Each structure stands twice: as structure tokens, then as C-alpha cells.
Amino acid sequence: MNGSSPVVQTLVSIVFFPILFQQPAAVFSWGAGDVWWIMILKRLFVLLPVLAFIAACWLTIVSLFTVIFRRSRMPFLTSLVITWWNLFKSFFLFWGGIFRFVFELILTVLGLLRIALLTLWSFVVDILFFPFKVLAVGVRSIMGASVPWIALVLTLFWCLIEALIFTYVTMPLISDVLYVATARYLSETAIQVPLFIFLFFIVLASYAMLSSLFEVTRKKKIMAIIGMFFVELFVVFFEVMFLYREFVDALVPWFAQYSENFNPGPAVIIFVAFAVWFGIRALSWFLFASKGTPFILKIIRGEKIKIAPVKEGKKTNYLGATSNLLDQLKRESRWLEEKGTDFLAALLLPPLQIVAAVINFVILLFSGKHLFQLPLKKLSDLQPSPALIHPVVKEKPPRAQKPSGRPSEPAPPDEGNRTAPSWEAEPNQGDKP
């Protein structure tokens, strides 16, 4: 080439014109010396179209050389021009497909984020409202049951509270009594635990006496009423003198702090203690103890408690949000499938548009046909390999055999099946009678 004339060099340059720009174009589209974000943009938007354009130029040069030997030149040249049109169209489809891919990616991420938030919210709702649902079911079962469970629990709870208060109030008195009896001090724990259990049963027995008194009064049994009345008087005397009196004595310094010359006598303290006992027993009895104490006595006595059958109501779904979440996810599976197909198409089709356009140049060079119908709109346009090869590599129809120089001898006529000549088979129209 160096020793050739300028005319030859010019013709060679015209024929092999891609040599003039392919290296600078490839270096520019690779963007190795640019800023990182410019390099990424060039490799994303420019590199593949530039490489496809260079490959199309070389394939076009080879195709133009084959025009000399082809029979159907005009259809081939027309197909070549259309292939170039499809190539340029694939460039714009590639650039637009990138933006479509970004849009589909954002929609997919937002959809997955929505499903994740829905899942998280369902679990949070179930976790937060699960205790309230259990409590609501428990309250409904208690309200519908024939046993007053609330009154029963409140009665036992009040007995525990009252026993706990009297344990701390009577602790000094019991310690002194035990010291006088044993001549040695006992630890507080050794005194408090037995004293608490003892006082708990005392308070519970006090409510049992009230329940028995009201029961015999309701039945109007005079002798039983008198007997229970005297027993209740001894119970009141015991509780007032040894429990509530100590409680009122503990409150005397508090009263003396806010009043001058406050020095109540024993009679006043006992009267106040009785009033406190009567008020507490009356309030607790009419609030819950009147209903809870009879069932406690039945449990202690081992009597059979009749419970009315409860109608079966609607079953409570404790994990309603999670159950609805499973149904929602089943409904969202179709959306995920469709969105996954759209996302995959948006990812694959833009670069495959350019690749298919270049492959059309190659197939056009050898077979004079296009392999792909551009543009590719969906993934189903990418047919399997056998379906693509069959229209290109198609068997040619067998050629018709040329007649030999010697004419073939006619087949001997069959005497039995000989047909009459036309003039014998068809009667003359003029001979009709």
C-alpha cells in the first residue's frame, strides 16, 4: 500500500472506509480516560451501537462484493437498505429501552417494597392486637358463662390484698407475742409467710360466714339465723380487736399530726375499727363477694358446679391480618408474574434489538433473507433456534428431469380398456334424430 499510487490508495480507502473511524470510535465509546460517570454512560449508551455500526459496515462491504455474482441483485440491494434502516431503528429502540428498563425497575422495586411493607404491617398488627383479641375472647366467654368468673377472681384477689395489709400491720404484735412465748426473736420471713397464709384463710372465712348468714336469712330459718348471727358476732369481735384495731392504731399518729390534743380512747378506736370493718365488708360484699363467695365454698366443699352450655359463636381469627396476607400474596402472584415478564423484557430486548440487526446483516450475506423481524416487541419474538434455522436452511424442491434426446415409446394400448376416439365417443350434433 505504501508503494501504490495515490489513486489506488484513495480507492482502497473508499472501499475499506471503516478503517478510518473504527479505532477512534471504539476508543471514544469505551471512555477509559473519562470521568467515571461519563465512562459508565458511554459504555451504556454508545459502546454497543458503535460496535454494531462498525460490524454492519464491514458486512455491507462484503455483501456489495457479492452483488456481482448474484442473480437477484435488486431484491438483495433492497433488503440491504432495509437492514440498514432496521439497524438505525434498533439504535433508538435501544436508547429508549434503557429508559423503559429504569422505569420498569422503579415500578418493580416499589411493588416489592409495597408487598414487604404489607407483610411487615400484617405481622405488626397481629403482634400488637393479639393480646386484645385474646382478652376480648376471654371477656366474651366470661360474660356468656354461667359462672361469675370476674366476681370469683376479684374475691380471691381482695382476700390476698387484705391478708397482705394485715400481715404488715400485725407484724409487731405477733413478734412480741412470739418473743414472750419463746424468749427469742424470730426472723421476719419465718413470721410473715405463715402469718400471711393464716390471715388469708381468716379473711376468706369471714366472707364465707357472711355468705352463710345471707343464705339462711333467705331461707327464713329462725334458729339457723340466730346461730349464725352469734357466730358472726364472734367473727366480727376477732377481726375488729386483732386486725382492724391494729390498722386504726397505725393511723392514729397520722391523725395526731394534723390535729391538736388528739388522744382517742380505746372505745373510740374500737368503734372506728368496727366502722372500717363494716364499710369494707359492705362495699366488697355488694360489689363482688356476694357472687364469688358461694362458688368458692362449692369448690372447697367439692360440690358439682352446673355450667350452662354456651352457644358456639363465630370463631375468632387471632391472626387475621396474616391470614389475609396469604390471600393477598396469592392475588399479588399474578402481578409479580406479569411484572417479572415485563421487567425481563425491558432488560433483554434493548440490546437484543441491535444484536438481531447485526445478525440480519450476516444472514442476508449468505441467504439473502432476514432472520429476525424487527423490532422485537416481546420475549416471544425470540423464537427457539430450530424455529429460526428452518426458514433459512430450507430444502430446495427437487429439480425436474430434463427430457432425453430420443422420444419415449408410447405404451401399448390395452385392448380391453381401449377408449374410443373423440370423434367416435361424441355423436355428431347434426345426426340427432
C-alpha positions as a Markdown table, in Angstrom:
| # | Residue | x | y | z |
|---|---|---|---|---|
| 1 | Met | 0.0 | 0.0 | 0.0 |
| 2 | Asn | 2.9 | 2.4 | 0.7 |
| 3 | Gly | 4.3 | 2.0 | -2.8 |
| 4 | Ser | 0.9 | 2.3 | -4.6 |
| 5 | Ser | -0.3 | 5.3 | -6.4 |
| 6 | Pro | -2.5 | 7.9 | -4.7 |
| 7 | Val | -5.4 | 6.8 | -6.8 |
| 8 | Val | -5.2 | 3.2 | -5.7 |
| 9 | Gln | -4.8 | 4.3 | -2.1 |
| 10 | Thr | -7.9 | 6.5 | -2.4 |
| 11 | Leu | -9.9 | 3.7 | -3.9 |
| 12 | Val | -8.8 | 1.3 | -1.2 |
| 13 | Ser | -9.7 | 3.9 | 1.4 |
| 14 | Ile | -13.1 | 4.3 | -0.1 |
| 15 | Val | -13.7 | 0.6 | -0.3 |
| 16 | Phe | -12.4 | -0.1 | 3.2 |
| 17 | Phe | -13.7 | 3.1 | 4.8 |
| 18 | Pro | -14.4 | 1.6 | 8.3 |
| 19 | Ile | -10.6 | 1.6 | 8.9 |
| 20 | Leu | -10.7 | 5.4 | 9.0 |
| 21 | Phe | -13.0 | 5.7 | 12.1 |
| 22 | Gln | -13.4 | 2.3 | 13.8 |
| 23 | Gln | -10.5 | 2.6 | 16.2 |
| 24 | Pro | -11.2 | 6.2 | 17.3 |
| 25 | Ala | -14.9 | 5.4 | 17.6 |
| 26 | Ala | -14.2 | 2.3 | 19.7 |
| 27 | Val | -11.8 | 4.2 | 22.0 |
| 28 | Phe | -14.3 | 7.0 | 22.4 |
| 29 | Ser | -17.2 | 4.7 | 23.2 |
| 30 | Trp | -15.0 | 2.8 | 25.7 |
| 31 | Gly | -14.2 | 6.0 | 27.6 |
| 32 | Ala | -11.3 | 4.7 | 29.5 |
| 33 | Gly | -9.8 | 8.2 | 30.2 |
| 34 | Asp | -13.0 | 10.0 | 31.1 |
| 35 | Val | -14.7 | 10.6 | 34.5 |
| 36 | Trp | -16.3 | 7.5 | 36.0 |
| 37 | Trp | -19.9 | 8.6 | 35.4 |
| 38 | Ile | -19.1 | 9.7 | 31.8 |
| 39 | Met | -17.4 | 6.4 | 31.2 |
| 40 | Ile | -20.4 | 4.5 | 32.5 |
| 41 | Leu | -22.8 | 6.5 | 30.3 |
| 42 | Lys | -20.6 | 5.9 | 27.2 |
| 43 | Arg | -20.4 | 2.2 | 27.8 |
| 44 | Leu | -24.1 | 2.0 | 28.5 |
| 45 | Phe | -25.4 | 4.2 | 25.7 |
| 46 | Val | -22.7 | 4.3 | 23.0 |
| 47 | Leu | -20.5 | 1.2 | 23.0 |
| 48 | Leu | -22.9 | -1.3 | 21.7 |
| 49 | Pro | -24.3 | 0.9 | 18.9 |
| 50 | Val | -20.8 | 1.8 | 17.8 |
| 51 | Leu | -19.6 | -1.8 | 17.6 |
| 52 | Ala | -22.8 | -2.8 | 15.7 |
| 53 | Phe | -22.3 | 0.1 | 13.3 |
| 54 | Ile | -18.7 | -1.0 | 12.6 |
| 55 | Ala | -19.7 | -4.6 | 12.1 |
| 56 | Ala | -22.6 | -3.6 | 9.8 |
| 57 | Cys | -20.2 | -1.5 | 7.7 |
| 58 | Trp | -17.8 | -4.5 | 7.1 |
| 59 | Leu | -20.7 | -6.8 | 6.4 |
| 60 | Thr | -22.1 | -4.3 | 3.9 |
| 61 | Ile | -18.7 | -4.1 | 2.1 |
| 62 | Val | -18.6 | -7.9 | 1.8 |
| 63 | Ser | -22.3 | -8.0 | 0.7 |
| 64 | Leu | -21.7 | -5.4 | -2.1 |
| 65 | Phe | -18.8 | -7.5 | -3.4 |
| 66 | Thr | -21.2 | -10.5 | -3.7 |
| 67 | Val | -23.7 | -8.5 | -5.8 |
| 68 | Ile | -21.5 | -9.2 | -8.9 |
| 69 | Phe | -22.2 | -13.0 | -8.6 |
| 70 | Arg | -25.9 | -12.8 | -7.5 |
| 71 | Arg | -28.8 | -13.3 | -9.8 |
| 72 | Ser | -31.5 | -11.3 | -7.9 |
| 73 | Arg | -29.4 | -8.1 | -7.4 |
| 74 | Met | -32.2 | -5.6 | -7.0 |
| 75 | Pro | -34.1 | -7.5 | -4.3 |
| 76 | Phe | -30.8 | -8.1 | -2.5 |
| 77 | Leu | -29.9 | -4.4 | -2.5 |
| 78 | Thr | -33.4 | -3.5 | -1.3 |
| 79 | Ser | -33.1 | -6.0 | 1.5 |
| 80 | Leu | -29.6 | -4.5 | 2.4 |
| 81 | Val | -31.1 | -1.0 | 2.6 |
| 82 | Ile | -34.0 | -2.2 | 4.8 |
| 83 | Thr | -31.4 | -3.9 | 7.0 |
| 84 | Trp | -29.6 | -0.6 | 7.5 |
| 85 | Trp | -33.0 | 1.0 | 8.3 |
| 86 | Asn | -33.6 | -1.7 | 10.9 |
| 87 | Leu | -30.2 | -1.1 | 12.4 |
| 88 | Phe | -30.7 | 2.6 | 12.9 |
| 89 | Lys | -34.1 | 1.9 | 14.2 |
| 90 | Ser | -32.7 | -0.6 | 16.7 |
| 91 | Phe | -30.3 | 2.2 | 18.0 |
| 92 | Phe | -33.2 | 4.4 | 19.0 |
| 93 | Leu | -35.1 | 1.4 | 20.4 |
| 94 | Phe | -32.0 | 0.5 | 22.4 |
| 95 | Trp | -31.8 | 4.0 | 23.9 |
| 96 | Gly | -35.5 | 4.2 | 24.6 |
| 97 | Gly | -35.4 | 0.7 | 26.1 |
| 98 | Ile | -32.9 | 1.7 | 28.6 |
| 99 | Phe | -35.2 | 4.4 | 30.0 |
| 100 | Arg | -38.1 | 1.9 | 29.9 |
| 101 | Phe | -35.9 | -0.6 | 31.8 |
| 102 | Val | -35.2 | 2.1 | 34.5 |
| 103 | Phe | -39.0 | 2.8 | 34.7 |
| 104 | Glu | -39.9 | -0.9 | 35.0 |
| 105 | Leu | -37.1 | -1.3 | 37.6 |
| 106 | Ile | -38.6 | 1.5 | 39.7 |
| 107 | Leu | -42.1 | 0.1 | 39.4 |
| 108 | Thr | -40.9 | -3.4 | 40.3 |
| 109 | Val | -39.0 | -2.1 | 43.4 |
| 110 | Leu | -41.9 | -0.1 | 44.5 |
| 111 | Gly | -44.2 | -3.1 | 44.1 |
| 112 | Leu | -41.9 | -5.3 | 46.1 |
| 113 | Leu | -41.5 | -2.6 | 48.7 |
| 114 | Arg | -45.3 | -2.4 | 49.0 |
| 115 | Ile | -45.5 | -6.2 | 49.4 |
| 116 | Ala | -42.8 | -6.1 | 52.0 |
| 117 | Leu | -44.4 | -3.2 | 53.9 |
| 118 | Leu | -47.8 | -5.1 | 53.7 |
| 119 | Thr | -46.2 | -8.2 | 55.1 |
| 120 | Leu | -44.5 | -6.3 | 57.9 |
| 121 | Trp | -47.6 | -4.4 | 58.8 |
| 122 | Ser | -49.6 | -7.6 | 58.9 |
| 123 | Phe | -47.2 | -9.1 | 61.4 |
| 124 | Val | -47.1 | -5.9 | 63.5 |
| 125 | Val | -50.9 | -5.7 | 63.6 |
| 126 | Asp | -51.2 | -9.4 | 64.7 |
| 127 | Ile | -48.5 | -9.0 | 67.3 |
| 128 | Leu | -50.0 | -5.7 | 68.7 |
| 129 | Phe | -53.6 | -6.8 | 68.7 |
| 130 | Phe | -53.2 | -10.4 | 69.6 |
| 131 | Pro | -53.4 | -9.7 | 73.4 |
| 132 | Phe | -56.5 | -7.6 | 72.9 |
| 133 | Lys | -58.1 | -10.3 | 70.8 |
| 134 | Val | -57.4 | -12.9 | 73.4 |
| 135 | Leu | -58.7 | -10.6 | 76.1 |
| 136 | Ala | -61.9 | -9.9 | 74.0 |
| 137 | Val | -62.5 | -13.7 | 73.5 |
| 138 | Gly | -61.9 | -14.3 | 77.3 |
| 139 | Val | -64.3 | -11.5 | 78.2 |
| 140 | Arg | -67.0 | -12.8 | 75.8 |
| 141 | Ser | -66.6 | -16.3 | 77.2 |
| 142 | Ile | -66.8 | -15.0 | 80.8 |
| 143 | Met | -69.8 | -12.8 | 80.1 |
| 144 | Gly | -71.6 | -15.8 | 78.4 |
| 145 | Ala | -70.7 | -18.3 | 81.1 |
| 146 | Ser | -73.0 | -19.2 | 84.0 |
| 147 | Val | -70.1 | -19.0 | 86.5 |
| 148 | Pro | -69.2 | -15.4 | 87.6 |
| 149 | Trp | -65.5 | -15.7 | 87.0 |
| 150 | Ile | -64.9 | -12.0 | 87.4 |
| 151 | Ala | -66.5 | -12.0 | 90.9 |
| 152 | Leu | -64.7 | -15.2 | 91.8 |
| 153 | Val | -61.3 | -13.7 | 90.8 |
| 154 | Leu | -61.9 | -10.4 | 92.5 |
| 155 | Thr | -63.0 | -12.1 | 95.7 |
| 156 | Leu | -59.8 | -14.1 | 95.9 |
| 157 | Phe | -57.7 | -11.0 | 94.9 |
| 158 | Trp | -59.3 | -8.9 | 97.6 |
| 159 | Cys | -58.6 | -11.6 | 100.2 |
| 160 | Leu | -55.0 | -11.6 | 99.2 |
| 161 | Ile | -54.8 | -7.8 | 99.4 |
| 162 | Glu | -56.4 | -7.7 | 102.8 |
| 163 | Ala | -54.2 | -10.5 | 104.2 |
| 164 | Leu | -51.1 | -8.7 | 102.9 |
| 165 | Ile | -52.1 | -5.5 | 104.6 |
| 166 | Phe | -52.9 | -7.1 | 108.0 |
| 167 | Thr | -49.7 | -9.1 | 107.8 |
| 168 | Tyr | -47.6 | -5.9 | 107.9 |
| 169 | Val | -50.0 | -4.2 | 110.4 |
| 170 | Thr | -50.0 | -7.1 | 112.9 |
| 171 | Met | -46.3 | -8.0 | 112.4 |
| 172 | Pro | -45.1 | -6.1 | 115.6 |
| 173 | Leu | -47.8 | -7.6 | 117.8 |
| 174 | Ile | -47.1 | -11.1 | 116.6 |
| 175 | Ser | -43.3 | -10.7 | 117.0 |
| 176 | Asp | -43.8 | -9.5 | 120.6 |
| 177 | Val | -46.1 | -12.4 | 121.4 |
| 178 | Leu | -43.7 | -14.9 | 120.0 |
| 179 | Tyr | -40.8 | -13.4 | 121.8 |
| 180 | Val | -42.7 | -13.6 | 125.1 |
| 181 | Ala | -43.6 | -17.2 | 124.3 |
| 182 | Thr | -40.2 | -18.4 | 123.1 |
| 183 | Ala | -37.9 | -15.9 | 124.7 |
| 184 | Arg | -36.1 | -15.3 | 121.4 |
| 185 | Tyr | -36.6 | -13.2 | 118.3 |
| 186 | Leu | -37.6 | -15.0 | 115.0 |
| 187 | Ser | -36.7 | -13.7 | 111.5 |
| 188 | Glu | -39.3 | -11.7 | 109.7 |
| 189 | Thr | -39.6 | -14.2 | 106.9 |
| 190 | Ala | -40.3 | -17.0 | 109.3 |
| 191 | Ile | -43.2 | -15.0 | 110.7 |
| 192 | Gln | -44.6 | -13.2 | 107.7 |
| 193 | Val | -45.2 | -16.3 | 105.4 |
| 194 | Pro | -47.2 | -18.3 | 107.9 |
| 195 | Leu | -49.0 | -15.2 | 109.1 |
| 196 | Phe | -49.9 | -14.2 | 105.6 |
| 197 | Ile | -51.4 | -17.7 | 104.9 |
| 198 | Phe | -53.2 | -17.7 | 108.2 |
| 199 | Leu | -54.8 | -14.2 | 107.6 |
| 200 | Phe | -55.7 | -15.1 | 104.0 |
| 201 | Phe | -57.9 | -18.0 | 105.3 |
| 202 | Ile | -59.3 | -15.8 | 108.1 |
| 203 | Val | -60.5 | -13.2 | 105.6 |
| 204 | Leu | -61.8 | -15.8 | 103.3 |
| 205 | Ala | -63.7 | -17.5 | 106.2 |
| 206 | Ser | -65.1 | -14.1 | 107.1 |
| 207 | Tyr | -66.7 | -13.8 | 103.7 |
| 208 | Ala | -67.9 | -17.4 | 104.0 |
| 209 | Met | -69.7 | -16.6 | 107.3 |
| 210 | Leu | -71.4 | -13.6 | 105.6 |
| 211 | Ser | -72.5 | -15.8 | 102.7 |
| 212 | Ser | -73.9 | -18.5 | 105.1 |
| 213 | Leu | -75.7 | -15.8 | 107.1 |
| 214 | Phe | -77.4 | -14.3 | 104.0 |
| 215 | Glu | -78.2 | -17.8 | 102.8 |
| 216 | Val | -80.1 | -18.9 | 106.0 |
| 217 | Thr | -81.7 | -15.5 | 106.1 |
| 218 | Arg | -83.0 | -16.0 | 102.6 |
| 219 | Lys | -84.4 | -19.4 | 103.6 |
| 220 | Lys | -86.0 | -17.8 | 106.7 |
| 221 | Lys | -84.8 | -20.5 | 109.2 |
| 222 | Ile | -85.1 | -18.7 | 112.5 |
| 223 | Met | -82.8 | -21.0 | 114.6 |
| 224 | Ala | -80.2 | -21.1 | 111.9 |
| 225 | Ile | -80.3 | -17.3 | 111.7 |
| 226 | Ile | -79.8 | -16.9 | 115.4 |
| 227 | Gly | -76.9 | -19.3 | 115.5 |
| 228 | Met | -75.2 | -17.8 | 112.5 |
| 229 | Phe | -75.7 | -14.3 | 114.0 |
| 230 | Phe | -73.9 | -15.2 | 117.2 |
| 231 | Val | -71.1 | -16.9 | 115.2 |
| 232 | Glu | -70.8 | -13.7 | 113.1 |
| 233 | Leu | -70.6 | -11.6 | 116.2 |
| 234 | Phe | -67.5 | -13.6 | 117.4 |
| 235 | Val | -66.0 | -13.3 | 114.0 |
| 236 | Val | -66.6 | -9.5 | 114.0 |
| 237 | Phe | -65.1 | -9.3 | 117.5 |
| 238 | Phe | -62.0 | -11.2 | 116.5 |
| 239 | Glu | -61.4 | -9.2 | 113.3 |
| 240 | Val | -62.1 | -5.8 | 114.9 |
| 241 | Met | -60.0 | -6.4 | 118.0 |
| 242 | Phe | -57.0 | -8.1 | 116.5 |
| 243 | Leu | -56.9 | -6.9 | 112.9 |
| 244 | Tyr | -58.8 | -3.6 | 112.3 |
| 245 | Arg | -57.9 | -2.2 | 115.7 |
| 246 | Glu | -54.2 | -2.6 | 114.8 |
| 247 | Phe | -54.9 | -0.9 | 111.5 |
| 248 | Val | -56.6 | 2.1 | 113.2 |
| 249 | Asp | -53.8 | 2.3 | 115.8 |
| 250 | Ala | -51.4 | 2.6 | 112.9 |
| 251 | Leu | -53.4 | 5.6 | 111.6 |
| 252 | Val | -53.6 | 7.4 | 114.9 |
| 253 | Pro | -50.2 | 9.2 | 114.6 |
| 254 | Trp | -51.3 | 10.4 | 111.2 |
| 255 | Phe | -54.5 | 12.0 | 112.7 |
| 256 | Ala | -52.5 | 13.5 | 115.6 |
| 257 | Gln | -50.1 | 15.2 | 113.1 |
| 258 | Tyr | -53.0 | 17.3 | 111.7 |
| 259 | Ser | -55.0 | 18.0 | 114.9 |
| 260 | Glu | -54.1 | 19.3 | 118.3 |
| 261 | Asn | -54.8 | 17.4 | 121.6 |
| 262 | Phe | -55.9 | 14.3 | 119.6 |
| 263 | Asn | -55.9 | 11.4 | 122.1 |
| 264 | Pro | -58.7 | 9.0 | 121.3 |
| 265 | Gly | -59.6 | 6.4 | 123.9 |
| 266 | Pro | -59.9 | 2.6 | 123.5 |
| 267 | Ala | -63.7 | 2.9 | 122.9 |
| 268 | Val | -63.2 | 5.4 | 120.0 |
| 269 | Ile | -60.5 | 3.2 | 118.4 |
| 270 | Ile | -62.7 | 0.1 | 118.6 |
| 271 | Phe | -65.7 | 2.0 | 117.3 |
| 272 | Val | -63.7 | 3.3 | 114.3 |
| 273 | Ala | -62.3 | -0.2 | 113.7 |
| 274 | Phe | -65.8 | -1.6 | 113.6 |
| 275 | Ala | -66.9 | 1.1 | 111.2 |
| 276 | Val | -64.0 | 0.4 | 109.0 |
| 277 | Trp | -64.7 | -3.3 | 109.1 |
| 278 | Phe | -68.4 | -2.8 | 108.3 |
| 279 | Gly | -67.7 | -0.4 | 105.4 |
| 280 | Ile | -65.1 | -2.6 | 103.8 |
| 281 | Arg | -67.2 | -5.7 | 104.2 |
| 282 | Ala | -70.3 | -4.0 | 102.9 |
| 283 | Leu | -68.5 | -2.5 | 99.8 |
| 284 | Ser | -66.7 | -5.6 | 98.8 |
| 285 | Trp | -69.8 | -7.8 | 99.5 |
| 286 | Phe | -72.2 | -6.0 | 97.4 |
| 287 | Leu | -69.6 | -5.3 | 94.6 |
| 288 | Phe | -68.3 | -8.9 | 94.0 |
| 289 | Ala | -68.1 | -11.1 | 97.1 |
| 290 | Ser | -71.8 | -11.9 | 97.2 |
| 291 | Lys | -71.4 | -13.7 | 93.8 |
| 292 | Gly | -67.9 | -15.0 | 94.2 |
| 293 | Thr | -68.0 | -16.4 | 97.7 |
| 294 | Pro | -70.7 | -19.1 | 97.1 |
| 295 | Phe | -68.7 | -20.6 | 94.2 |
| 296 | Ile | -65.6 | -20.6 | 96.3 |
| 297 | Leu | -67.5 | -22.5 | 99.0 |
| 298 | Lys | -68.7 | -25.0 | 96.4 |
| 299 | Ile | -65.2 | -25.6 | 95.1 |
| 300 | Ile | -63.9 | -26.1 | 98.7 |
| 301 | Arg | -66.8 | -28.5 | 99.5 |
| 302 | Gly | -66.3 | -30.4 | 96.3 |
| 303 | Glu | -69.8 | -29.7 | 95.1 |
| 304 | Lys | -70.7 | -30.0 | 91.4 |
| 305 | Ile | -71.0 | -26.7 | 89.7 |
| 306 | Lys | -73.6 | -26.6 | 86.9 |
| 307 | Ile | -72.4 | -24.7 | 83.9 |
| 308 | Ala | -74.9 | -23.8 | 81.3 |
| 309 | Pro | -73.8 | -24.7 | 77.7 |
| 310 | Val | -72.5 | -21.8 | 75.8 |
| 311 | Lys | -73.6 | -21.4 | 72.2 |
| 312 | Glu | -70.8 | -21.7 | 69.8 |
| 313 | Gly | -70.3 | -18.3 | 68.3 |
| 314 | Lys | -68.2 | -17.2 | 65.4 |
| 315 | Lys | -64.6 | -18.4 | 65.7 |
| 316 | Thr | -62.1 | -15.7 | 66.3 |
| 317 | Asn | -59.2 | -15.5 | 63.9 |
| 318 | Tyr | -56.4 | -14.4 | 66.2 |
| 319 | Leu | -54.0 | -13.9 | 63.2 |
| 320 | Gly | -56.5 | -12.3 | 60.8 |
| 321 | Ala | -54.0 | -9.9 | 59.2 |
| 322 | Thr | -51.5 | -12.7 | 58.5 |
| 323 | Ser | -54.3 | -14.9 | 57.0 |
| 324 | Asn | -55.5 | -12.1 | 54.8 |
| 325 | Leu | -51.8 | -11.5 | 53.9 |
| 326 | Leu | -51.6 | -15.0 | 52.4 |
| 327 | Asp | -54.6 | -14.4 | 50.3 |
| 328 | Gln | -53.2 | -11.0 | 49.3 |
| 329 | Leu | -49.9 | -12.6 | 48.3 |
| 330 | Lys | -51.8 | -15.2 | 46.2 |
| 331 | Arg | -53.5 | -12.3 | 44.4 |
| 332 | Glu | -50.3 | -10.5 | 44.0 |
| 333 | Ser | -48.5 | -13.5 | 42.5 |
| 334 | Arg | -50.2 | -12.7 | 39.1 |
| 335 | Trp | -49.0 | -9.2 | 39.3 |
| 336 | Leu | -45.5 | -10.4 | 40.2 |
| 337 | Glu | -45.5 | -12.8 | 37.2 |
| 338 | Glu | -46.6 | -10.2 | 34.8 |
| 339 | Lys | -44.2 | -7.6 | 36.2 |
| 340 | Gly | -41.4 | -10.1 | 36.1 |
| 341 | Thr | -42.0 | -10.8 | 32.4 |
| 342 | Asp | -42.2 | -7.0 | 31.7 |
| 343 | Phe | -39.0 | -6.4 | 33.7 |
| 344 | Leu | -37.1 | -9.3 | 31.9 |
| 345 | Ala | -38.3 | -8.0 | 28.5 |
| 346 | Ala | -37.2 | -4.4 | 29.4 |
| 347 | Leu | -33.8 | -5.8 | 30.4 |
| 348 | Leu | -33.2 | -8.1 | 27.4 |
| 349 | Leu | -34.9 | -6.6 | 24.4 |
| 350 | Pro | -33.0 | -3.3 | 24.1 |
| 351 | Pro | -29.5 | -4.8 | 23.5 |
| 352 | Leu | -31.0 | -7.7 | 21.6 |
| 353 | Gln | -32.5 | -5.3 | 19.1 |
| 354 | Ile | -29.0 | -4.3 | 18.0 |
| 355 | Val | -27.7 | -7.8 | 18.1 |
| 356 | Ala | -30.6 | -9.0 | 15.9 |
| 357 | Ala | -30.0 | -6.2 | 13.4 |
| 358 | Val | -26.3 | -7.2 | 13.1 |
| 359 | Ile | -27.3 | -10.9 | 12.7 |
| 360 | Asn | -29.7 | -9.9 | 9.9 |
| 361 | Phe | -26.7 | -8.5 | 8.1 |
| 362 | Val | -24.8 | -11.8 | 8.4 |
| 363 | Ile | -27.8 | -13.9 | 7.3 |
| 364 | Leu | -28.6 | -11.6 | 4.5 |
| 365 | Leu | -25.0 | -12.1 | 3.2 |
| 366 | Phe | -25.3 | -15.8 | 3.0 |
| 367 | Ser | -29.0 | -16.5 | 2.3 |
| 368 | Gly | -30.4 | -13.2 | 1.1 |
| 369 | Lys | -33.1 | -13.2 | 3.8 |
| 370 | His | -33.6 | -11.6 | 7.2 |
| 371 | Leu | -33.6 | -13.9 | 10.3 |
| 372 | Phe | -35.4 | -11.6 | 12.7 |
| 373 | Gln | -38.5 | -9.5 | 12.2 |
| 374 | Leu | -37.6 | -6.1 | 13.8 |
| 375 | Pro | -38.5 | -4.5 | 16.1 |
| 376 | Leu | -38.6 | -7.1 | 18.8 |
| 377 | Lys | -41.7 | -6.2 | 20.9 |
| 378 | Lys | -41.8 | -9.1 | 23.4 |
| 379 | Leu | -39.8 | -12.0 | 24.5 |
| 380 | Ser | -42.0 | -14.4 | 22.4 |
| 381 | Asp | -40.5 | -12.8 | 19.3 |
| 382 | Leu | -37.2 | -14.5 | 20.3 |
| 383 | Gln | -38.1 | -17.9 | 18.8 |
| 384 | Pro | -36.2 | -21.1 | 19.6 |
| 385 | Ser | -33.1 | -22.0 | 17.5 |
| 386 | Pro | -34.9 | -24.7 | 15.4 |
| 387 | Ala | -37.7 | -22.3 | 14.5 |
| 388 | Leu | -35.1 | -19.8 | 13.4 |
| 389 | Ile | -32.9 | -22.2 | 11.4 |
| 390 | His | -35.8 | -23.8 | 9.5 |
| 391 | Pro | -36.8 | -20.8 | 7.3 |
| 392 | Val | -33.2 | -20.1 | 6.5 |
| 393 | Val | -31.8 | -23.6 | 5.8 |
| 394 | Lys | -34.7 | -24.9 | 3.8 |
| 395 | Glu | -34.5 | -27.8 | 1.5 |
| 396 | Lys | -34.8 | -26.8 | -2.2 |
| 397 | Pro | -37.5 | -28.6 | -4.3 |
| 398 | Pro | -36.2 | -31.3 | -6.5 |
| 399 | Arg | -35.3 | -30.2 | -10.0 |
| 400 | Ala | -37.5 | -31.5 | -12.9 |
| 401 | Gln | -35.7 | -34.1 | -15.0 |
| 402 | Lys | -34.8 | -32.9 | -18.4 |
| 403 | Pro | -36.3 | -34.9 | -21.4 |
| 404 | Ser | -33.8 | -37.1 | -23.3 |
| 405 | Gly | -33.0 | -36.7 | -26.9 |
| 406 | Arg | -34.8 | -39.8 | -28.0 |
| 407 | Pro | -38.6 | -39.7 | -27.6 |
| 408 | Ser | -40.0 | -42.3 | -25.3 |
| 409 | Glu | -42.1 | -45.0 | -27.0 |
| 410 | Pro | -45.8 | -44.9 | -26.3 |
| 411 | Ala | -47.2 | -47.6 | -24.1 |
| 412 | Pro | -49.1 | -50.3 | -26.0 |
| 413 | Pro | -52.8 | -49.8 | -25.8 |
| 414 | Asp | -54.8 | -52.1 | -23.7 |
| 415 | Glu | -57.3 | -53.9 | -25.9 |
| 416 | Gly | -59.8 | -54.5 | -23.1 |
| 417 | Asn | -59.7 | -50.9 | -21.8 |
| 418 | Arg | -59.2 | -49.1 | -25.1 |
| 419 | Thr | -61.3 | -45.9 | -25.2 |
| 420 | Ala | -63.0 | -44.7 | -28.3 |
| 421 | Pro | -61.6 | -41.8 | -30.2 |
| 422 | Ser | -63.2 | -38.5 | -29.6 |
| 423 | Trp | -64.9 | -38.5 | -32.9 |
| 424 | Glu | -66.4 | -41.9 | -32.1 |
| 425 | Ala | -67.3 | -41.1 | -28.5 |
| 426 | Glu | -69.1 | -37.9 | -29.1 |
| 427 | Pro | -72.0 | -38.2 | -31.5 |
| 428 | Asn | -72.5 | -35.6 | -34.2 |
| 429 | Gln | -74.9 | -32.9 | -33.3 |
| 430 | Gly | -76.3 | -32.9 | -36.7 |
| 431 | Asp | -77.1 | -36.6 | -36.7 |
| 432 | Lys | -79.6 | -36.3 | -33.9 |
| 433 | Pro | -83.0 | -37.6 | -34.9 |
